[in-house]
Amino acid sequence: MTTDTRKLVLPAGAVDPVLQEIRCHGLADQETGALLLTGRSDMQVLVVVAAGTAGIVRGPGLFTVSAVAYDRLFTFAEERSYRVRAMIHSHPEEAFLSRIDRAYSLRVPGFVSAVVPTYAAPPADPASWGWWRFEQDWVPCTAPVVDPALPPVRTVVFDEEGVREY
């Protein structure tokens, strides 16, 4: 059996903090997001990074992260030998990449972008979210494997003030 080495592997506990954030902001009619960090050379998610407040803008149809906030996150990842592999963000209804998502998401080869639909009541199964990988453009990809046997993930929050425990 051949394993797709580009496919994320999620510990079962990685889904809950993402869903909590999405539901909380979705009930306020706001999009939000999180990022997934792995080790440098594998695709197992080790850290879920929720978006904080400083330099983060949320609203109906809107979720933006400032360059300073991204810098804080990427510095944190680099110093700890993590790799930022994926971003998950929410939409009020359907899971699709909007024109803005396609143009302004992190357009790095192999980077994964996921959209969680119905943000006020998001589906718990990542297979029902939309998943894309950047390969010169955004192409649909399959959902990550969710492995309940993996150890728990670390959950942190990031924004312009830095990265801190959740």
C-alpha positions as CSV (number, residue, x, y, z in Angstrom):
1,M,0.0,0.0,0.0
2,T,1.4,3.4,-0.9
3,T,0.7,6.3,1.4
4,D,0.3,9.8,0.1
5,T,3.1,11.6,1.9
6,R,1.4,14.9,1.1
7,K,-1.7,14.0,3.1
8,L,-2.2,15.5,6.6
9,V,-2.7,13.2,9.5
10,L,-4.9,14.6,12.3
11,P,-5.0,13.3,15.8
12,A,-8.7,12.9,16.7
13,G,-8.3,15.7,19.4
14,A,-7.2,18.2,16.8
15,V,-10.7,18.6,15.5
16,D,-12.4,19.8,18.7
17,P,-10.6,23.0,19.3
18,V,-11.1,24.0,15.6
19,L,-14.8,23.3,15.8
20,Q,-15.1,25.3,19.1
21,E,-13.6,28.4,17.6
22,I,-15.6,28.1,14.5
23,R,-18.9,27.6,16.3
24,C,-18.2,30.5,18.8
25,H,-17.5,33.0,16.0
26,G,-20.1,31.5,13.7
27,L,-22.8,32.2,16.2
28,A,-21.7,35.8,16.1
29,D,-21.9,35.7,12.3
30,Q,-18.1,35.9,11.9
31,E,-15.7,33.8,9.8
32,T,-12.6,32.6,11.7
33,G,-9.7,30.2,11.2
34,A,-6.9,28.1,12.5
35,L,-3.6,26.8,11.2
36,L,-2.1,23.3,11.5
37,L,1.6,22.7,12.3
38,T,3.5,19.5,11.7
39,G,7.1,18.4,12.1
40,R,9.4,19.5,9.4
41,S,9.5,16.2,7.5
42,D,6.2,14.6,8.2
43,M,2.5,15.4,7.8
44,Q,1.3,14.5,11.3
45,V,-0.4,17.5,12.9
46,L,1.3,18.4,16.2
47,V,-0.1,21.8,16.9
48,V,-3.5,23.5,16.3
49,V,-3.1,27.3,16.1
50,A,-6.2,29.3,16.7
51,A,-6.4,33.0,15.6
52,G,-6.4,35.5,18.4
53,T,-7.5,39.2,18.2
54,A,-4.6,41.6,17.6
55,G,-4.2,42.0,13.8
56,I,-7.0,39.5,13.2
57,V,-10.2,40.8,11.5
58,R,-13.4,38.8,11.5
59,G,-16.9,39.5,10.1
60,P,-19.6,38.2,7.8
61,G,-17.6,37.0,4.8
62,L,-14.4,38.2,6.3
63,F,-11.4,36.6,8.0
64,T,-8.0,38.3,7.6
65,V,-4.6,37.9,9.3
66,S,-2.0,40.7,9.3
67,A,1.5,40.2,8.1
68,V,2.8,40.9,11.7
69,A,0.6,38.1,13.1
70,Y,1.8,35.7,10.4
71,D,5.4,36.7,11.2
72,R,4.8,35.9,14.8
73,L,3.4,32.5,13.9
74,F,6.1,31.6,11.3
75,T,8.9,32.6,13.7
76,F,7.3,30.4,16.5
77,A,7.1,27.5,14.0
78,E,10.7,28.0,12.8
79,E,12.2,28.2,16.3
80,R,10.5,24.9,17.3
81,S,11.2,23.0,14.0
82,Y,7.5,23.0,13.0
83,R,6.1,23.6,9.5
84,V,2.9,25.5,8.9
85,R,1.1,23.1,6.6
86,A,-2.6,24.1,6.4
87,M,-5.1,26.8,7.2
88,I,-8.7,26.0,8.0
89,H,-11.3,28.8,7.9
90,S,-15.1,28.9,8.1
91,H,-17.9,30.1,5.8
92,P,-21.5,30.8,6.8
93,E,-23.0,28.1,4.4
94,E,-21.0,26.3,1.8
95,A,-17.4,24.9,1.7
96,F,-15.8,26.5,-1.3
97,L,-12.8,28.7,-2.0
98,S,-14.0,32.2,-2.8
99,R,-12.2,34.4,-5.3
100,I,-10.6,36.2,-2.3
101,D,-9.6,32.9,-0.8
102,R,-8.0,31.8,-4.0
103,A,-6.1,35.0,-4.4
104,Y,-5.0,35.8,-0.9
105,S,-4.6,32.5,0.9
106,L,-1.0,31.4,1.4
107,R,-0.1,30.3,-2.1
108,V,2.8,28.0,-1.3
109,P,3.3,24.7,-3.2
110,G,1.8,21.9,-1.1
111,F,0.0,24.2,1.3
112,V,-3.5,23.0,2.2
113,S,-6.5,25.1,2.7
114,A,-9.8,23.8,4.2
115,V,-13.2,25.5,4.5
116,V,-15.6,24.4,7.2
117,P,-19.2,25.1,6.1
118,T,-22.2,26.2,8.2
119,Y,-20.1,28.0,10.8
120,A,-22.9,28.3,13.4
121,A,-23.2,24.5,13.4
122,P,-20.1,23.1,11.7
123,P,-19.9,19.5,10.8
124,A,-17.6,17.5,13.1
125,D,-16.3,15.2,10.3
126,P,-13.4,16.8,8.4
127,A,-14.4,14.7,5.4
128,S,-17.4,17.0,5.0
129,W,-15.3,20.1,4.9
130,G,-13.8,21.4,1.6
131,W,-10.1,20.6,1.1
132,W,-7.6,22.1,-1.5
133,R,-3.9,22.0,-2.0
134,F,-1.9,24.7,-3.8
135,E,-0.1,23.2,-6.8
136,Q,0.4,26.3,-9.1
137,D,-3.3,26.8,-8.4
138,W,-5.8,25.5,-5.9
139,V,-6.7,21.9,-6.6
140,P,-9.2,19.8,-4.7
141,C,-7.7,17.2,-2.4
142,T,-9.0,14.6,0.0
143,A,-9.5,15.2,3.7
144,P,-6.8,14.3,6.1
145,V,-6.7,10.9,7.8
146,V,-8.1,11.2,11.4
147,D,-6.1,8.8,13.6
148,P,-7.6,8.3,17.2
149,A,-4.4,6.4,18.2
150,L,-2.2,9.5,17.9
151,P,-1.2,11.5,21.0
152,P,-3.1,14.8,21.7
153,V,-2.1,17.9,19.9
154,R,-0.9,21.1,21.5
155,T,-3.3,24.0,21.1
156,V,-2.0,27.6,21.0
157,V,-3.3,31.0,19.9
158,F,-1.5,33.5,17.7
159,D,-1.8,37.2,16.7
160,E,0.3,40.3,16.5
161,E,1.2,39.9,20.2
162,G,2.8,36.5,19.7
163,V,2.0,32.8,20.2
164,R,0.7,31.6,23.6
165,E,-1.1,28.7,25.2
166,Y,-4.7,28.4,24.4
